Each structure stands twice: as structure tokens, then as C-alpha cells.
Amino acid sequence: MRHAALALAALALPTLLAAACGDDKAGGVASESTAALCSDQRDNDGDGFTDCADQDCWRSAACDGDAIGGDTATADTTSAADATTTAPGDDVAPDATADTSTPDDTDASGLCDPCGPGTVTGRVCAPNEHTYVSDALVVIDGTGCDGQLFHREVRSGADGSWTLTDVPCGLHNLVITKGSFVAASNVAVRSGQTTDLTGAGQKLCFDADTTAIAVLGGNWDDIEGLLAQLGLDYDLYSDDETAGAEGTLVDLLSSPEKLARYEIIFADCGGANGWMPQDHLDVMPNLKTWVLAGGSLYMSDYAWVYGEWAFPDAIEFQGSDSVFDMYTDKSPQMIPSDQTITATVTDGALATYLGKNTLTVVFDRGPQIAPDHAGVGTFAHVVGSFSPLLEIGTDFRASDVPLALSYVPSPGAGRVIYTNFHNDAQATDDMLTVIQYLVFTL
């Protein structure tokens, strides 16, 4: 599903394979200058380029040729080493390079005078435009003024920033991907100058609705609230006939056709309260099939049952990790309420994003689920130690217990993430930052 989204985004862009420097060749029978001539699949001006591959068409509505970066080029005095590092998450200060002008440079004229390389710099952001995304893949493809195809790529830093140097001048395709999220546009690159895409009105952020998301609503969490803060659109499914919901949890999970609409499903803690997978065993194979086909699943606390039923060896839980023992004295509901612990970040990339390797985790709505250890191929992002319930026996492990885990069950499958802490009222700023980070790995 993620690959399909990327392919669709790429197809939506004009095919910019023409040399982006100098004037078109003369001698054609007509000028490629109108929407009709730019969509008739003919080389009307005889310059060797057809329709949207011809730079004369790049201003045409037929080619949807809006470029970014047209008005923000500056002298090329930056390099990758010059990128500044700021705290992750939501910025409270406005962008230092804020530019609210609307780019109007949608063709290649003047970009390659003389022909030569330029630099492009930017920041990857959520749709809210102020939560930044690390480790996203930034790719620019196109044709240089020497007529040669080129490819440049880089990963965004902890604060979402990225810089690509030695980019041939011209108007080129820019695609940013992270997990199921894709952003794509055109970028204008000028010889010897830097195109700065970090300012307001210039940033290339993920769109609110290009990644199809469903939320399985619950009683003890609010993933949908976090998604709204990030600016992401979603469809809500409830455990009853809640007004405004797309349907019930069972409606979605019982329909492979409905599941196939979505790339990511978020399951709130308590969303299965009142019905459990064992009450609807017929729907659970659909969820497993959907994940194996590329769908990504996020589970919060009591929603562990979805992953445990589908992939029982991925995470081992304390007590009985059979979904049939949920709400019994054998259940892994073993972390009591009203605890605040200092957890350790075992994921180096996440620690860099946070700017530290520890965080405060609050458990104030319990008892909460206690994992025991990660299975083969499962990665623990955060671990922590806590006081167990008094009635728990000596075989209970309360030290360095994984609190946030993820796995990909097979090649080509989607990612499954489990956290036993919430994003609702109990969440600290650090906890919210961890969850924001994890959202964009799906």
C-alpha cells in the first residue's frame, strides 16, 4: 500500500525529462503554448519534446506545473554541515526564513544562465507545518542542462532539515517519503544559488489526506486527537453507533474491501471494550491479511489483543498472553495506576529526535498491560521499570520491561507498533513526542 501511494504521487507530477536550460529548438510547426497543444501527445514545435516534457508547457494548466522555490533562491553559501539543529516536535517560534510570497517560477527560463549546479534545502513537516519529521527520504530527479538524467537523495535530520548540494539547475521532481507518507512537487534550482524551502509558504509538508487512515476509537485513549494535532485526516470507527463515526469496529474489520481503503489503522486503548476478538473470531483473519498485504497498525495498551491474535510470537506479554484471558486474573494487566517512571530510550534514532535517552512516562489509568520481552524481529524502542501489583507473584518481571515495540511480520508487510502508554490526559510532552515519532514510521 505504501508503494502504491508513492507511485500515485509520482504519476500526479509532470514528467519533467526535458533539458531545463536554454531555449527550445526552433523550427516547429506550432508553439507548445496552450492547454490543447500541451495535451495532444504531439511534438508541435519540433524540438524533440512532447507536451509536458516540453518546457514551453510547464506554465500550462494541462501540466499542473506549479513549482516550489521560485522566489526564494539566494547566493549559494550553505552546505549540509551548516544545518542548524532545533528541538523536535512543535516549534513555538516562527521560521527565521519565513517567506509568504507565492512562487511564480513555473518554467525553466533563467534557471540555467549559466548552466551549473545549485543547492536545495528544506524541512520535512507534518500537515500542521510545525511538527517536523526525521529520517524522511528526500529525492530530486530530473535532467541536467547537459541532457543527462540525475538522481540526488538525502535523509532529513532530527529537526526535519535536509540539504542537497550539486543539484543540476532546472525544474525538477522532488519527492519526500517516510513510511506511508508521501509529499511531491516540482522544485526550481538556479545555477550557483540555494533554493530555500524552509520558510512559511515554501515548506513541502505531508498533506492531510494523501495517506488513508482509520481510527478504532476507544474509551481510554485519544489517538484521533493526536492525529488532529498533527493535521492528519482520518475516518473514525467506534465500538457502538457513535454519531459521526464511519461505522463500528466490527463493520470495518469484517470487510476486506473497507480495510483495503486504508494504509494505517490506529487502535485506541479500550476500543475493544464490550467486544473482544474472541467474540468475533471471523473478522480477525481479515486484519492479519491486511497487515501482511502492507497495511500498518498502531495499538495502544488494551488494543494489544489485535496484534497478539494475528502475530502471537512478535511480543511476549507477562501472565497469560492469550486474548481469551483478557480481563481475567491471568491477564497481563499488571502495571498499577498512579506511577511515574523514568524510562530509557533504546532506539538511537528516537533518542536523537528527543535530544536525550530518557523520558518520563506516566501510568495513571490502570491496570495497564505489561509486556515481558520482544520476540524475534521485534524492536523495543523504550524500556522501563515499575512497581508491580501487590498480588503479582515473584515470577513477574518489573525491570527493563519494553514499553514501546514495533515489528514487520514478514517481507512486504506493514509495520505493527505497540505502546502500553497513552496519548491522552496522562501523557507528558516526551510521551507525545515519542508517539509523534512513531506515527511517521508507519
Helices and strands as residue ranges (DSSP letters): H 2-11, G 37-39, G 51-53, G 55-57, G 61-63, E 67-68, E 73-75, G 80-82, E 117-123, E 137-143, E 149-155, E 161-168, E 170-178, E 181-189, E 193-197, E 213-216, H 223-230, E 235-238, E 247-248, H 249-253, H 256-259, E 264-267, G 277-279, H 284-292, E 296-300, G 301-303, H 304-310, E 315-317, G 323-325, E 333-335, E 339-345, H 348-354, E 358-363, E 368-369, E 371-374, E 379-384, E 401-407, E 416-419, H 429-439
